[in-house]
Amino acid sequence: MRNLLDSNKCPYFLPTFDNRECKYYQYAENDRFEQIDGACGFCKRPGGYRCVADITRIVPLSHSSVSTFMTCHQLYYLQKILGIEKRPAFMGVPLKAGSLWDTIKQRHLGADKSIKDKIEEYEIDPITVSKVRALYHAYKEFGITVDSGFELQAAINFSHNIQLSPSSFIPSVDVGEEKINLWADRRNQGEDNRTWIFPLSVTGFYDRKYSTYFCEDKLSGKPKFYLDPFYIQSQMGTYFLADPNLEYVIMEVVLFPQQRELKKPETPEAMYERVYGEILSRPSKYFIGFDRKKLKYGVKFHRGEFDLDAIVSTYQQVVLEILSCRYTGNFYKNFRACNNIFGYPCEYQTICKTGNISESLFRIRKFN
């Protein structure tokens, strides 16, 4: 299968004599250590992530990776191909608070997760911890419950085969001085019925999944974003596509407390008391859709509120555009997005400007 690698794409390409792709090549595997057919492999070289020479096999998509690619092709390349990610300690407060809330909520519902480890790994400041702590204590004080019979962090299993005719997208790769056309193994088919199939895999997790619906936890300073189907089409629509039995989703959105410190320095305990009292006096402001009788919160959206056909069409198009970028090697920058990714400057700007990666700010993802 070495002919599926374009050796010109990688300066470290080192072919072997046992017909393996490259000395550093690692096949993509599932959690049972079984090779995933049609999936882009990884690079075992120090500092490597995805194999940049493996330009024909699929990199699994998620709603977030599709959003990243549509925002900026170069950002997608840095994150999903090179595997560069921000170290948790240098993430913004909203992301740290959201991750902490997810951990607390999952642990509350029975998951084996460590709150202390999360705080230490992300180096979450005491004021932020005190706000999230106040939310959780209010959650318990109100006696909020959830329906039984759920599965925590249920995996998304959505796949779709994209079939193209020979005239649609016919890539070829260079192997040494030899040009390999990827239609070669289809020669035995009739001229009119040949197809090239791209297996599209979409990955992700439900926060809490039931047989006919699912629930998503969100902690945000701008909760209205998660209460409009237009803005959550990609994620929720993908989750509906993954299971045809799902009828609706309950968005369990919580407002992240916006209180500022009254005086410098305000102790974390003083902040906790102030926030906790505010939440107790205005529960529906913080736990959106709170029902005192049912002791539940959240807003329900039905399957029919999401344009699933359009989402499938988007995935089909995006996977081809990603393949095209991998084939040409041109993951071009979208300069208009540099200062406006969800209202904030892109955290990867320094990499694009200098060509250097700060090891104190960033790290390479692990693939096994």
C-alpha positions in Angstrom: 0.0 0.0 0.0 3.0 2.3 -0.2 1.7 3.7 -3.4 -1.0 5.6 -1.4 1.7 7.8 0.1 3.1 10.9 -1.7 6.8 10.8 -0.7 7.3 14.4 -1.9 5.0 15.7 0.8 7.3 14.7 3.7 11.1 15.5 4.0 11.4 12.7 6.6 9.9 10.0 4.3 11.9 6.8 4.9 10.7 3.8 2.9 11.4 0.3 4.2 12.1 -3.0 2.5 9.1 -4.9 3.8 6.5 -3.1 1.8 5.4 -0.9 4.7 4.6 2.7 3.9 7.4 4.3 5.8 9.6 3.5 8.8 7.7 6.1 10.9 4.2 5.1 9.6 1.6 4.0 12.2 -1.7 2.7 11.0 -4.8 4.2 12.5 -6.4 1.8 15.1 -9.6 1.7 17.1 -9.8 1.1 20.8 -9.4 -2.7 20.2 -6.1 -2.1 18.4 -7.6 -3.1 15.1 -6.6 -1.3 11.9 -9.2 1.2 10.6 -9.5 0.7 6.9 -9.4 3.8 4.8 -8.2 6.0 7.7 -5.2 8.3 7.5 -2.2 7.0 9.5 0.0 8.6 12.0 3.7 9.5 12.2 5.8 7.9 14.9 8.7 10.4 14.4 9.2 12.6 17.5 6.9 15.6 17.1 4.8 13.9 14.5 1.1 13.5 14.4 -0.8 12.6 11.2 1.2 11.3 8.3 1.4 14.3 5.9 2.3 11.9 3.0 -0.9 9.9 3.5 -2.9 12.1 1.3 -5.7 9.8 0.1 -7.0 8.1 3.2 -9.6 9.9 5.4 -9.0 12.0 8.5 -12.1 11.5 10.6 -14.3 14.5 10.9 -16.2 16.0 13.8 -18.5 19.0 13.9 -15.7 21.1 15.5 -13.1 20.0 12.9 -15.5 20.9 10.1 -16.1 24.3 11.7 -12.3 24.8 12.0 -11.7 23.9 8.4 -14.4 26.3 7.2 -12.9 29.1 9.4 -9.3 28.7 8.2 -7.7 25.9 6.3 -4.3 26.6 7.8 -5.8 26.4 11.3 -7.2 23.0 10.5 -3.8 21.9 9.2 -2.1 23.0 12.4 -4.6 21.3 14.7 -5.7 18.2 12.9 -2.8 17.3 10.7 0.2 18.5 12.7 -1.6 17.9 16.0 -0.7 21.2 17.6 -2.8 22.2 20.5 -2.8 24.8 23.2 -1.5 23.6 26.5 -4.5 23.5 29.0 -2.8 26.0 31.4 -2.8 28.7 28.7 -6.4 28.3 27.6 -8.9 31.1 28.2 -11.0 31.3 31.3 -14.3 30.4 29.5 -12.7 27.1 28.2 -11.2 26.3 31.6 -14.5 26.9 33.4 -16.5 24.9 30.9 -14.1 21.9 31.2 -14.3 22.1 35.0 -18.1 22.2 34.9 -18.2 19.2 32.5 -15.9 17.2 34.9 -18.0 18.1 38.0 -21.3 17.3 36.3 -20.0 14.0 34.9 -18.6 13.0 38.2 -21.8 13.9 39.9 -23.6 11.5 37.6 -21.2 8.7 38.2 -18.2 9.1 36.0 -14.7 8.3 37.3 -13.2 11.7 36.9 -11.0 13.8 39.2 -11.9 17.4 39.9 -8.6 18.0 41.5 -6.6 16.7 38.6 -8.6 18.9 36.2 -7.9 22.0 38.3 -4.2 21.2 38.4 -3.8 20.2 34.7 -5.6 23.4 33.5 -4.1 25.6 36.3 -7.5 27.1 36.9 -7.4 30.2 39.1 -9.1 30.2 42.5 -11.7 32.8 41.6 -12.9 30.7 38.6 -13.0 27.6 40.7 -15.0 29.5 43.4 -17.6 30.5 40.7 -18.0 26.9 39.4 -18.1 25.6 42.9 -20.9 28.0 43.7 -22.9 26.8 40.7 -22.5 23.1 41.7 -23.5 23.7 45.3 -26.6 25.6 44.1 -27.3 22.7 41.7 -27.3 20.4 44.7 -29.2 22.8 46.9 -32.0 23.0 44.4 -32.2 19.2 44.3 -31.8 19.1 40.5 -32.3 15.7 39.1 -31.9 13.9 35.7 -33.8 11.0 34.2 -32.3 7.6 34.8 -31.3 5.1 32.1 -28.6 7.3 30.5 -25.1 6.5 29.1 -22.4 9.0 29.8 -20.1 10.1 27.0 -21.7 7.7 24.5 -19.5 7.7 21.3 -20.8 9.0 18.0 -20.9 6.4 15.3 -21.8 8.2 12.1 -20.4 7.1 8.7 -21.2 7.9 5.2 -19.7 6.7 1.9 -19.1 9.4 -0.7 -19.1 8.0 -4.2 -17.6 9.8 -7.1 -17.3 9.1 -10.8 -13.9 9.1 -12.5 -14.5 12.6 -13.9 -15.2 14.1 -10.4 -12.0 13.8 -8.5 -9.2 11.7 -9.7 -6.1 12.1 -7.6 -2.7 10.6 -8.3 0.4 10.5 -6.1 4.2 10.4 -6.8 6.2 7.5 -5.5 9.7 8.2 -6.3 9.7 8.9 -10.0 6.6 6.8 -10.7 3.2 8.4 -11.1 0.4 6.3 -9.5 -3.2 6.9 -10.6 -5.6 5.9 -7.9 -8.1 4.6 -10.4 -5.7 1.8 -11.4 -7.3 -0.8 -9.2 -10.7 -0.1 -10.8 -9.6 -1.1 -14.3 -11.6 -4.3 -14.3 -14.9 -2.4 -13.9 -16.9 -1.1 -16.8 -16.0 2.4 -18.1 -19.4 3.7 -17.1 -19.8 2.2 -13.7 -16.5 2.9 -12.0 -16.7 4.7 -8.7 -14.2 6.0 -6.2 -15.5 5.7 -2.6 -14.4 7.9 0.2 -15.5 6.5 3.6 -16.4 9.5 5.7 -16.3 8.9 9.5 -17.7 11.5 11.9 -16.6 11.3 15.5 -17.8 12.9 18.8 -19.5 12.1 22.1 -22.9 12.7 23.6 -22.8 14.2 27.1 -25.7 12.1 28.2 -27.6 9.7 25.9 -30.9 8.0 26.2 -32.8 5.7 23.8 -34.8 8.4 22.2 -33.1 11.7 23.2 -29.9 13.1 24.5 -28.7 16.0 26.7 -25.9 18.4 26.2 -24.2 20.3 29.1 -23.0 23.8 28.3 -21.5 26.5 30.6 -21.3 29.8 28.9 -21.1 33.6 29.5 -23.4 33.9 26.5 -26.0 31.2 26.9 -28.3 32.5 24.1 -25.8 31.1 21.6 -26.8 27.6 22.6 -30.5 28.3 22.6 -30.9 29.0 18.9 -31.0 26.0 16.6 -29.4 28.1 13.9 -26.1 28.3 15.8 -26.0 24.7 17.0 -27.0 23.1 13.7 -23.6 21.4 13.1 -23.1 19.7 16.5 -26.7 18.8 17.3 -27.5 17.8 13.7 -24.5 15.5 13.6 -25.7 13.8 16.8 -29.1 13.3 15.4 -27.6 11.8 12.2 -25.6 9.3 14.2 -28.8 7.7 15.6 -32.1 7.7 13.8 -34.0 6.9 17.0 -33.2 10.2 18.6 -36.2 12.5 18.7 -35.0 15.5 20.5 -32.2 17.1 22.5 -32.3 18.9 25.8 -29.7 21.7 26.0 -28.8 22.0 29.7 -27.2 25.5 29.5 -25.8 27.2 32.6 -24.8 30.8 32.7 -21.2 31.3 33.9 -21.2 33.9 36.7 -20.0 37.3 35.4 -19.3 38.9 38.8 -16.2 40.9 38.9 -14.1 41.3 42.0 -15.4 44.2 44.2 -12.1 45.1 45.5 -8.5 43.9 45.2 -7.9 41.3 46.3 -11.2 39.7 46.9 -10.7 36.2 48.4 -12.1 33.2 46.6 -14.3 32.4 49.5 -15.8 35.9 49.4 -16.5 35.5 45.7 -18.0 32.1 46.3 -20.5 33.5 48.9 -21.5 36.4 46.7 -22.0 34.2 43.6 -23.8 31.5 45.6 -26.3 33.9 47.1 -27.0 35.4 43.7 -27.7 32.0 42.2 -30.0 31.0 45.0 -32.0 34.2 44.5 -32.2 33.8 40.7 -32.0 30.1 39.8 -33.7 30.4 36.3 -31.1 33.1 35.3 -28.3 30.6 35.8 -29.9 27.3 35.1 -31.8 28.1 31.9 -35.3 26.7 31.8 -35.3 25.7 35.5 -38.6 24.1 36.6 -39.1 24.2 40.4 -41.7 21.5 40.4 -39.8 19.0 38.2 -36.4 20.1 39.6 -34.9 20.1 36.2 -33.6 22.6 33.7 -32.9 22.8 30.0 -34.5 23.7 26.7 -35.8 21.1 24.3 -35.2 21.1 20.5 -36.8 18.5 18.2 -35.1 16.6 15.4 -37.2 18.4 12.8 -35.7 21.8 13.8 -32.3 20.8 12.2 -31.6 20.6 8.5 -30.0 17.2 8.5 -29.8 17.0 4.7 -27.8 20.2 4.6 -25.4 18.9 7.3 -24.7 15.7 5.3 -24.2 17.8 2.2 -21.7 20.0 4.1 -19.7 17.0 5.3 -19.6 15.6 1.8 -18.3 18.8 0.4 -15.8 19.5 3.2 -14.2 16.1 3.1 -13.5 16.6 -0.6 -12.1 20.1 0.0 -9.8 18.6 2.8 -8.7 15.9 0.4 -7.9 18.5 -2.2 -5.8 20.5 0.3 -3.9 17.4 1.3 -3.4 16.5 -2.3 -2.0 19.9 -3.3 -0.4 20.7 0.1 -2.1 24.1 0.1 -3.9 24.7 3.4 -4.1 28.4 2.8 -4.7 31.0 5.5 -7.9 32.9 5.9 -6.5 36.3 7.0 -10.0 37.7 7.7 -10.4 35.1 10.5 -7.1 36.0 12.3 -8.7 38.5 14.6 -12.3 37.1 14.7 -12.7 33.5 15.8 -15.9 33.7 17.8 -15.0 37.3 18.6 -11.4 36.6 19.7 -8.0 36.7 18.0 -6.8 33.4 16.8 -4.5 31.8 19.3 -2.3 30.3 16.6 -1.3 33.7 15.1 2.2 33.6 16.4 2.8 30.3 14.7 1.6 31.7 11.3 3.6 34.9 11.8 6.9 33.4 12.9 6.8 29.8 11.7 7.9 28.7 15.2 6.0 26.8 17.8 6.4 27.8 21.5 6.8 24.6 23.4 5.7 26.4 26.6 2.4 27.4 25.0 1.7 24.5 22.7 2.1 20.7 22.6 1.6 17.9 20.0 -1.4 15.6 20.6 -0.8 12.0 21.4 -2.4 9.5 19.0 -2.2 6.3 21.1 
